[in-house]
């Protein structure tokens, strides 16, 4: 086993042992952040509690050009884990543990690299990425700390990802009129009928977007995740709630798309609220997004990072891009393992990432 891998696994074992599930967001400035403080000698470290389990640690040594960002929170463990999710298990080729892939493996590699080099380096660790409530990144961006580029760690199989979809989540409520279901109904009587008709029109519109493209991504990703309402089969539903989400291309006009989706409701919905929006990567108008993508490619080339394909999942790299930073996504592991029971990251991925980070810091 190589020294970079052995050192990374030592830190990963410690990081996995800390319970940073989100929810319940029971994270404070001690615990995992105390461990990081102790293991970043020679760094100027600031830890900030942003409330509601959102804690960030900014560590700087020297005058670095690049910022490495990693989130330390994980999703909750499922009942399908075969062993204790907080105890790292190592096989012949992989490390298994909650957050090992998404994305504590990268955090461990950064700490390992920091302790075996003396070069300039900057790290931003956060704990609220899984909450759709990015307080940590928002607070950092408000400080306007200058960096030439930001490398956000997510599982990309140690390839630089330059583009990904945005994300939007929406809550809709429909209002009808309760009554006996034996009689003839008008289109507006049943809230559930309104929701179902809306869903058909929305799905048809999504199909019509299949030809749209940007940077290797095609079409619109869309999901109706929940419909709830009504009372029983022989009663007209007086109310219904529907939650849907979509993942637009960087070139998509999200405001226009929201207007289109809302317009499919007849009558107008009782409520139509966007509950979360994350921008795409790169962010900006179509022409600006392309120039930002090319700038990120230049950074990846300068750092000798292999270029990967655009991805469908969302990352906080888009928040940095939206704020004007050149940002890309680069981390060990496969997104197929993220959020899964017995989540794992391959030793080959940890080694590749650890050696690359060490080289970047050393240079």
C-alpha positions in Angstrom: 0.0 0.0 0.0 1.4 3.4 -1.0 2.1 6.0 1.6 -0.5 8.5 0.3 -3.2 5.8 0.4 -2.2 4.6 3.9 -2.2 8.1 5.3 -5.5 8.9 3.6 -7.1 5.8 5.1 -5.9 6.7 8.6 -7.7 10.1 8.4 -10.7 8.6 6.6 -11.2 6.1 9.4 -11.3 9.0 11.9 -13.6 11.1 9.8 -16.1 8.3 9.1 -16.3 7.7 12.9 -17.8 11.2 13.4 -21.6 11.3 13.0 -22.3 14.1 10.6 -25.7 12.9 9.2 -27.8 15.6 7.7 -30.5 15.4 9.0 -30.6 15.6 12.0 -27.9 18.3 11.5 -26.5 17.8 15.0 -23.1 19.2 14.1 -21.1 21.7 16.1 -17.6 23.3 16.1 -16.2 20.4 18.0 -16.2 16.8 16.8 -15.0 16.5 13.2 -14.0 20.1 13.1 -11.9 19.7 16.2 -10.1 16.8 14.5 -9.4 18.9 11.4 -8.0 21.7 13.5 -5.6 19.3 15.3 -4.4 17.8 12.0 -3.7 21.0 10.0 -0.5 22.2 11.6 0.9 25.4 10.1 -2.4 26.5 8.8 -4.3 29.6 9.8 -7.7 28.1 10.7 -11.0 29.8 11.3 -14.1 27.8 12.3 -17.6 29.4 12.1 -20.9 28.2 13.3 -23.7 29.4 11.0 -26.5 27.8 13.0 -28.7 24.8 12.3 -25.8 22.4 12.1 -24.0 24.5 9.4 -20.3 24.8 10.4 -17.4 25.8 8.1 -13.7 25.6 8.5 -11.4 27.8 6.3 -7.7 26.8 6.5 -5.0 28.7 4.7 -1.2 28.1 4.5 0.9 30.6 2.6 -0.6 32.4 -0.4 -2.5 29.7 -2.4 -4.0 30.2 -5.8 -6.6 27.5 -5.5 -9.3 26.6 -2.9 -10.3 23.0 -2.3 -13.8 22.7 -1.0 -15.3 19.5 0.6 -18.6 19.0 2.5 -18.4 16.8 5.6 -22.1 16.1 6.2 -23.6 12.9 5.0 -27.1 11.6 4.2 -28.7 9.4 6.9 -27.8 5.8 6.9 -30.4 3.3 5.6 -31.5 0.2 7.4 -29.8 -1.9 4.7 -26.2 -1.3 5.9 -24.6 -4.7 6.6 -22.4 -3.3 9.4 -21.8 -0.2 11.6 -21.7 2.7 9.1 -19.4 4.7 11.3 -16.7 2.1 11.4 -14.5 2.1 8.3 -14.0 -1.3 6.7 -11.2 -1.9 4.3 -11.2 -4.8 1.8 -8.6 -5.6 -0.8 -9.6 -2.7 -3.0 -12.1 -0.4 -1.3 -13.0 1.5 1.9 -16.6 1.2 3.1 -18.3 3.6 5.5 -20.9 6.3 5.6 -19.6 9.3 3.7 -16.5 7.4 2.5 -17.5 8.2 -1.1 -19.6 11.3 -0.6 -17.2 12.8 0.2 -15.0 12.3 3.3 -12.5 10.4 1.2 -11.5 13.6 -0.4 -11.3 15.4 3.0 -9.0 12.7 4.3 -6.8 13.0 1.2 -6.5 16.8 1.7 -5.5 16.4 5.3 -3.0 13.7 4.3 -1.5 15.9 1.6 -1.3 18.9 3.9 0.8 16.9 6.4 3.3 15.7 3.8 3.9 18.9 1.9 4.9 22.5 2.9 3.3 24.2 -0.1 0.7 26.9 -0.2 -2.8 25.5 0.3 -6.4 26.5 1.1 -9.3 24.3 2.2 -12.9 25.1 2.9 -14.8 22.3 4.8 -18.5 22.7 5.2 -21.4 20.7 6.8 -24.7 21.7 5.2 -24.5 20.5 1.5 -27.0 17.7 2.0 -29.6 20.2 3.5 -30.4 22.3 0.5 -29.5 25.2 2.8 -26.0 26.3 1.8 -25.2 28.7 4.6 -21.6 27.8 4.7 -20.9 28.6 1.1 -23.0 31.8 1.2 -21.1 33.1 4.2 -17.8 32.3 2.5 -18.8 34.0 -0.7 -19.8 37.1 1.2 -16.2 37.5 2.3 -15.0 37.8 -1.4 -11.7 35.9 -0.7 -9.8 35.9 -4.0 -8.8 32.6 -5.6 -7.9 31.8 -9.2 -10.2 28.8 -9.1 -12.2 26.6 -6.7 -12.0 22.8 -6.9 -15.2 21.3 -5.3 -14.9 17.7 -4.3 -17.7 15.4 -5.3 -17.5 11.8 -6.6 -16.3 12.3 -10.2 -14.0 9.3 -10.6 -11.0 11.7 -10.2 -11.9 13.6 -13.4 -12.5 17.3 -13.7 -16.2 18.0 -14.4 -16.8 21.4 -16.0 -20.6 21.4 -16.4 -23.6 20.1 -14.6 -27.3 20.7 -14.3 -29.0 23.1 -12.0 -31.8 22.1 -9.6 -35.2 23.5 -8.7 -37.8 22.1 -6.2 -41.4 23.3 -6.2 -44.4 23.0 -3.9 -47.8 23.3 -5.5 -51.2 23.3 -3.8 -54.5 22.8 -5.5 -57.9 23.8 -4.1 -61.2 22.1 -5.0 -64.6 21.8 -3.4 -65.6 18.9 -1.3 -68.7 17.0 -2.3 -70.3 13.7 -3.3 -68.5 12.0 -6.1 -71.6 10.6 -7.8 -72.4 13.8 -9.6 -70.9 15.3 -12.7 -67.9 17.4 -11.9 -66.4 20.5 -13.5 -62.6 20.6 -14.1 -62.1 22.8 -11.1 -64.1 20.7 -8.5 -61.5 18.2 -7.6 -58.1 19.3 -6.4 -56.7 15.9 -7.2 -58.0 16.0 -10.7 -56.4 19.4 -11.2 -53.1 18.0 -10.0 -53.3 14.9 -12.3 -54.1 17.0 -15.3 -51.3 19.4 -14.5 -48.9 16.4 -14.3 -49.9 15.2 -17.7 -49.2 18.6 -19.3 -45.9 19.0 -17.4 -44.7 15.6 -18.5 -45.6 16.3 -22.1 -43.7 19.5 -22.0 -40.6 17.7 -20.6 -40.8 15.3 -23.6 -40.8 18.3 -25.9 -37.5 19.5 -24.4 -35.6 16.3 -25.3 -33.7 18.0 -28.2 -32.1 20.7 -26.0 -28.4 20.4 -25.4 -25.4 21.9 -23.5 -21.9 20.6 -23.1 -22.8 16.9 -23.5 -26.1 17.2 -21.5 -29.4 16.6 -23.2 -33.0 17.4 -22.4 -34.7 18.3 -19.1 -34.7 16.1 -16.1 -38.0 16.2 -14.2 -39.7 14.3 -11.4 -43.0 14.5 -9.6 -41.9 13.3 -6.3 -45.1 13.4 -4.2 -48.9 13.9 -4.6 -51.1 13.9 -1.5 -54.7 14.9 -0.9 -58.3 14.0 -0.9 -60.3 12.0 1.7 -61.8 8.8 0.2 -62.9 7.4 -3.2 -66.5 8.7 -3.1 -65.6 12.3 -2.0 -64.4 15.1 -4.3 -61.0 16.1 -3.1 -61.1 19.6 -1.6 -57.3 20.0 -1.5 -54.1 18.4 -2.9 -50.4 19.0 -2.5 -47.8 18.2 -5.2 -44.1 18.4 -5.1 -41.9 18.3 -8.2 -38.4 19.0 -9.1 -36.4 19.5 -12.3 -32.8 19.8 -13.3 -32.2 22.3 -16.1 -29.3 22.7 -18.5 -26.9 25.6 -18.0 -28.6 27.2 -21.0 -32.1 26.9 -19.6 -34.1 30.0 -18.7 -35.3 28.8 -15.3 -37.7 31.7 -14.7 -39.4 31.1 -18.0 -39.6 27.4 -17.3 -41.3 28.0 -14.0 -43.8 30.3 -15.6 -44.5 27.6 -18.2 -45.1 24.9 -15.5 -47.3 27.2 -13.5 -49.4 28.0 -16.6 -50.4 24.3 -17.0 -52.6 24.6 -13.9 -56.3 25.3 -14.6 -57.5 27.0 -12.5 -54.5 28.7 -11.1 -52.9 26.8 -8.3 -53.6 27.8 -4.7 -49.9 27.9 -4.2 -46.8 27.7 -6.4 -43.6 28.1 -4.4 -40.1 27.3 -5.5 -38.6 25.9 -2.3 -35.0 25.5 -3.5 -32.9 26.5 -6.4 -29.3 25.7 -7.2 -27.8 27.2 -10.3 -26.2 25.1 -13.0 -22.5 24.9 -13.6 -21.3 27.0 -15.2 -23.7 29.8 -14.2 -24.8 32.8 -16.3 -26.3 33.5 -19.7 -25.6 31.1 -22.5 -22.5 32.9 -23.9 -21.2 33.7 -20.4 -21.7 30.1 -19.3 -19.6 28.8 -22.2 -16.8 31.2 -21.5 -16.8 30.1 -17.9 -16.7 26.5 -19.0 -13.6 27.2 -21.1 -11.9 29.0 -18.3 -12.5 26.0 -16.0 -11.0 23.8 -18.8 -7.9 25.9 -18.9 -7.5 25.4 -15.1 -7.9 21.7 -15.4 -5.4 21.6 -18.2 -2.9 23.7 -16.2 -3.3 21.3 -13.3 -3.0 18.2 -15.6 -6.4 16.9 -14.5 -8.2 14.5 -16.9 -11.4 16.0 -18.2 -14.6 14.1 -17.6 -18.1 14.4 -19.0 -20.8 16.8 -17.8 -23.0 15.2 -15.1 -26.6 15.3 -14.2 -26.2 15.7 -10.4 -25.9 19.1 -8.7 -23.0 20.4 -6.7 -22.1 23.6 -4.8 -19.5 24.4 -7.5 -22.3 26.2 -9.2 -22.6 28.6 -6.2 -18.9 29.5 -6.6 -19.4 30.0 -10.4 -22.5 32.1 -9.8 -20.4 34.3 -7.5 -17.8 34.8 -10.2 -15.2 32.2 -9.4 -13.8 29.8 -12.0 -15.1 26.5 -10.5 -14.9 22.8 -11.4 -15.8 19.6 -9.7 -13.1 17.1 -8.9 -13.1 14.2 -6.4 -12.6 10.5 -5.9 -15.3 7.9 -6.1 -18.3 7.1 -8.3 -21.6 8.9 -7.8 -23.3 5.5 -8.1 -22.0 4.6 -4.7 -23.1 7.9 -3.0 -26.1 7.7 -0.7 -26.1 3.9 -1.0 -26.0 1.3 1.7 -22.5 0.1 2.3 -21.2 3.1 0.5 -17.6 2.7 -0.7 -14.7 4.4 -2.5 -12.0 2.5 -4.4 -8.4 2.6 -3.3 -7.4 3.4 -6.9 -9.6 6.5 -6.7 -8.3 7.6 -3.3 -4.7 7.1 -4.5 -5.2 9.1 -7.7 -6.9 12.0 -5.9 -4.4 12.1 -3.0 -1.4 12.0 -5.3 -2.9 14.8 -7.5 -3.6 17.0 -4.5 -0.2 16.5 -3.1 1.3 17.4 -6.5 -0.8 20.6 -6.8 0.1 21.7 -3.2 3.8 20.9 -3.7 4.0 22.9 -6.9 
